[in-house]
Amino acid sequence: MEILTYEFPASKTLSRQAHVGVVGSGDLEILLEPSSEARAKLIVRTGSQGFEKTWEALLSRFFTQNDFAANIKINDFGATPGVVSLRLAQALEVSQHHSKHIKA
């Protein structure tokens, strides 16, 4: 198991926390919590060693376009870069929308 940490500057805030994905073969889960600090802090736990540069490039690209303040935990089980990008986009979408209450 390899643990990688990253930080990126942020200027936007999020409405709520998010949990997307599952830890399973070829997938990953993302736990996202809004932060009051002007940065995104990520902890990546992965069973695939030797991909630090790939993670850094992918996350840098994503957070250059999406500079939101959050504490993020990523639990990876061999996900491809495309899956990582998809899950990050899903987590961002979930955290930007307020839950809707349906009146009966």
Residue pairs with C-beta under 8 A, 6 or more apart in sequence:
1 45
1 46
1 47
2 45
2 46
2 47
2 48
2 49
2 52
3 43
3 44
3 45
3 46
4 42
4 43
4 44
4 46
4 52
4 55
5 41
5 42
5 43
5 44
6 41
6 42
6 44
6 55
6 56
6 59
7 39
7 40
7 41
7 42
8 39
8 40
8 42
8 59
8 60
8 63
8 64
8 67
9 38
9 39
9 40
9 67
10 35
10 37
10 38
10 39
10 40
10 63
10 67
10 68
10 69
10 70
11 38
11 67
11 69
12 66
12 67
12 68
12 69
13 34
13 68
13 69
14 32
14 34
14 68
14 69
14 70
14 92
14 95
14 96
15 34
15 95
15 96
15 97
15 98
16 34
16 94
16 95
16 98
16 99
17 31
17 32
17 33
17 34
17 95
18 30
18 31
18 32
18 90
18 91
18 92
18 94
18 95
19 29
19 30
19 31
19 32
19 91
19 94
20 29
20 30
20 87
20 90
20 91
20 94
21 27
21 28
21 29
21 30
21 87
21 90
22 29
23 29
23 75
23 76
23 77
24 77
25 77
25 78
26 77
26 78
26 79
26 80
26 83
27 77
27 78
27 79
27 83
28 74
28 75
28 76
28 77
28 79
28 83
28 84
28 87
29 74
29 75
29 87
30 72
30 73
30 74
30 87
30 88
30 90
30 91
31 72
31 73
31 74
31 75
32 70
32 71
32 72
32 91
32 92
32 94
32 95
33 70
33 71
33 72
34 69
34 70
34 95
35 41
35 69
35 70
35 71
36 69
37 69
38 69
39 69
40 63
40 67
40 68
40 69
40 70
40 71
40 72
41 70
41 71
41 72
42 59
42 72
42 73
42 74
43 72
43 73
43 74
44 55
44 74
44 76
45 73
45 74
45 75
45 76
46 55
46 74
46 76
46 77
47 76
47 77
47 78
48 76
48 78
54 81
58 81
58 84
58 85
62 85
62 88
66 88
66 92
68 92
68 95
70 95
72 91
74 84
74 87
76 84
79 87
